[in-house]
Amino acid sequence: MTEGLRRAVLSSPDFLLVSAPEKADFTVTGEVVRFEREPMFFIPRTPSRIAVARFSLDVQVVVSGRREVRRTVTDTVAVPLATGYAEDETLAEAGSRTGNRILTLLREEYGQGKP
């Protein structure tokens, strides 16, 4: 999630990353509180083989600055497993999507630009 949020912030004109927490107007921390894989579709005649799975995660986000904001960010990523499942790519996709959701939270709570 850290890398996904870092990429989201770097691609946004609204916020800047700084090199040390003491230089920041606010800091963001998070904890994955739920991560599940649920089968969505099974391969016909072989129900033990999952063709598509859904990964769901909840991240408890805390933004500390002028005021503290606590929110749970939820995301779901569907992944085809039958065509070659790549765990690293799936986790990177989940991290990127969640990072973008956290960036949206920052915009909603702190407005665009410096808080």
C-alpha positions as CSV (number, residue, x, y, z in Angstrom):
1,M,0.0,0.0,0.0
2,T,2.9,2.4,0.8
3,E,4.2,2.2,-2.7
4,G,0.7,2.7,-4.2
5,L,0.1,5.8,-2.1
6,R,3.6,7.1,-2.9
7,R,2.9,6.8,-6.7
8,A,-0.6,8.4,-6.3
9,V,0.8,11.4,-4.4
10,L,3.8,11.8,-6.8
11,S,1.4,11.9,-9.8
12,S,-0.9,14.4,-8.1
13,P,-0.3,18.1,-8.3
14,D,-2.2,18.6,-5.1
15,F,0.3,17.3,-2.5
16,L,4.0,17.0,-2.1
17,L,6.0,14.2,-0.5
18,V,8.7,15.4,1.9
19,S,11.8,13.6,3.1
20,A,11.0,13.6,6.9
21,P,7.9,13.6,9.0
22,E,8.9,16.8,10.8
23,K,8.8,18.7,7.5
24,A,5.2,17.4,6.7
25,D,1.9,19.3,7.1
26,F,0.4,15.9,7.8
27,T,1.3,12.2,7.9
28,V,-0.5,9.2,6.7
29,T,-0.4,5.8,8.4
30,G,-2.4,2.7,7.7
31,E,-2.9,-0.9,8.7
32,V,-4.5,-3.6,6.6
33,V,-7.2,-4.9,8.9
34,R,-8.8,-7.4,6.5
35,F,-7.5,-9.2,3.4
36,E,-9.6,-12.0,1.9
37,R,-9.6,-14.0,-1.3
38,E,-13.0,-15.2,-2.4
39,P,-13.7,-17.5,-5.3
40,M,-16.0,-15.9,-7.9
41,F,-16.1,-18.5,-10.8
42,F,-15.1,-22.1,-10.9
43,I,-13.9,-24.1,-13.9
44,P,-16.8,-26.2,-15.2
45,R,-16.5,-29.9,-14.3
46,T,-13.6,-29.2,-11.9
47,P,-15.2,-27.2,-9.1
48,S,-12.0,-27.5,-7.0
49,R,-10.3,-25.2,-9.5
50,I,-11.0,-21.5,-9.2
51,A,-11.0,-19.5,-12.5
52,V,-11.5,-16.0,-11.0
53,A,-11.1,-14.8,-7.5
54,R,-11.9,-11.5,-5.8
55,F,-9.4,-10.0,-3.3
56,S,-11.0,-7.7,-0.8
57,L,-9.1,-5.5,1.7
58,D,-9.9,-2.9,4.3
59,V,-7.2,-0.5,5.4
60,Q,-7.5,1.6,8.5
61,V,-6.1,5.0,7.6
62,V,-5.0,7.7,10.1
63,V,-4.1,11.1,8.8
64,S,-2.4,13.3,11.5
65,G,-2.0,17.0,11.0
66,R,-4.0,20.0,12.0
67,R,-6.7,17.5,12.9
68,E,-6.7,13.7,13.0
69,V,-8.8,11.8,10.5
70,R,-9.5,8.1,10.8
71,R,-11.2,6.2,8.0
72,T,-11.4,2.7,6.7
73,V,-10.6,2.4,3.0
74,T,-12.1,-0.6,1.3
75,D,-11.2,-2.0,-2.1
76,T,-11.8,-5.1,-4.2
77,V,-9.8,-6.5,-7.1
78,A,-11.0,-9.4,-9.3
79,V,-8.2,-11.5,-10.7
80,P,-8.3,-14.3,-13.4
81,L,-6.4,-17.3,-11.9
82,A,-6.8,-19.7,-14.8
83,T,-4.5,-17.7,-17.2
84,G,-1.5,-17.4,-14.9
85,Y,-1.9,-15.8,-11.5
86,A,0.9,-13.4,-10.5
87,E,0.7,-12.6,-6.8
88,D,3.2,-9.7,-6.9
89,E,1.2,-8.0,-9.7
90,T,-2.1,-8.6,-7.9
91,L,-0.8,-7.1,-4.7
92,A,0.7,-4.1,-6.6
93,E,-2.6,-3.5,-8.3
94,A,-4.4,-3.6,-4.9
95,G,-1.8,-1.3,-3.5
96,S,-2.2,1.2,-6.4
97,R,-6.0,1.2,-6.2
98,T,-5.9,1.6,-2.4
99,G,-3.3,4.4,-2.7
100,N,-5.6,6.3,-5.1
101,R,-8.5,5.9,-2.7
102,I,-6.4,7.2,0.2
103,L,-5.4,10.2,-2.0
104,T,-9.1,10.9,-2.6
105,L,-9.6,10.8,1.1
106,L,-6.8,13.3,1.6
107,R,-8.4,15.6,-1.0
108,E,-11.8,15.3,0.7
109,E,-10.5,15.9,4.2
110,Y,-7.7,18.4,3.6
111,G,-8.7,20.0,0.4
112,Q,-6.4,20.4,-2.6
113,G,-3.0,21.8,-2.0
114,K,-1.5,22.2,1.4
115,P,-3.8,21.6,4.3
